[in-house]
Amino acid sequence: MQQIATAEKDSLLAIALASGESISDVAARANIDRSTVYRKLDNPEFRRLVAEFRDQLIATALGRIADNMTRAADALAAMLDAPEPHIRLRAIRALFTLGIRLRDSVDLTTRMHEVERTLAGQQEVWP
């Protein structure tokens, strides 16, 4: 029964650390010494748990960003029709800059996937 309580405490500590709370704040909230938190962080399994929680938090944030990108693109495109020339110019610059960056990112991702497929195919041929 003690292991379950410890596993729950470890999860709570890991979530707090993954969320960006300081070691001092995490220790104070859990009513433990900072050295205990540092000792836990020396454990690769605990560090993996923190990393998994952090990955989940980042994935959630990216999902929220992706949900709003279309709205942001529409708002930016609407600025092209603004009566003020300086706003139109800023929108034009932003669209060109973001468009080129997005194209480069998509191109790089596509090329990377091609290299990965090629390497995977070579590994299947070679033992």
N, C-alpha and C positions, 0 to 999 in steps of 0.2 A: 504494500500500500504506500510505503514511503517513496518508492520509485515513481509512482504516478504523480504524487505531489511535486517531486523534484522535476519531472518532465514538464509539468505544467508551469512551474516557476521558470525553468529554462526557456520555455517558449515565450513567456511573458517578457523575460529579460531580452531575448533575441529580437522580439518585435520592437521593443523600446529602442534597442540599439540600431536596428535596421531603419527605424523612423528618424534617426539622427539625434536622438537624445544623448547628452553627454554621459560619460561613465559616472561622474559624480552624481548627476541627477538620477540615473538609473539605480545606482547603489542606494541613494537616499530614499527613493520611492519604494524599493524592495526591502528596505531596512537591513541591508547587508553592508559589509565593508567594501570599499573600492577595490582592495586587493583580491577579493573574491571574484569580482567582475573581471579583473585582469587575468586571474587564474583560469576562469572559464574561457576567456578569449584565447588562451594558450592551447585550448583543446580544439584540434582541427574539426571535429564533428560539430562542436558548438559554433565555430566560425562558419561552417557550411550552412547551419541552420539560420544564422543571421543573414548570410548571403541569399538564401532561398526566400526569406521574408522580404529582403530588400528587392529582389527580382520581382516578387509579386506586387510590391508597392509601385515599382517603376512601370510594370506592365499595366497596372490600373491607371496610372497617370497618363501613359501613352495612349491608352484607349480613350480617355477623356479628351485629350488633345486631338486625336484623329476624328472624334465625333464633331469637333468644332472647326476643323480645317475648311470644310466646304463653306460654312458661314463666313469664315474669315476671308476666304478667297472671293466670295461674292461681295463682301463689304469693300475689299480692296479694289475690285473691278468697278464697283459703283463710284469710287472716288475719281475714276477717270472722267466722269461727267460733272465733277465739281466745278462751280463757277470760278473759283480762285485758281489762277494758273499755277501757283506754287504747290497747291495740293495735288493738282493733276500731275505735275512734274514728279513729285514724290511718289505718287502711285505708279507712274511709268517706271521710274527707277527701281522701285520695289519689285514690280512684276518681272522686269528684265532680270534683275539679280536673282530673285527666287526661282524664276524659270530656268535659268542657266544652272543654278546649283542643283535643282531637282533633276534636270536632265543628266548632269554629271553623276549624281548619286544613283539614278536608275541604271545608267550605262555601266558604272563601276560594279554595281550589284549583279547585273547580268553577266558581265565578264568574269566576276568571281565565281558565280555558279557554273559557268562553262569550265573554268579551271578545275573546280571541285569535281564535276562530272568526269572530266578527262582523267584526273588522278584516281577517282574511284574505279574507272574502267581499267586503268593500268594495274591497280592493286588486285583486281579480279583475275587478270592475266598472270601476274607474277605472284608466286606463293609468298 
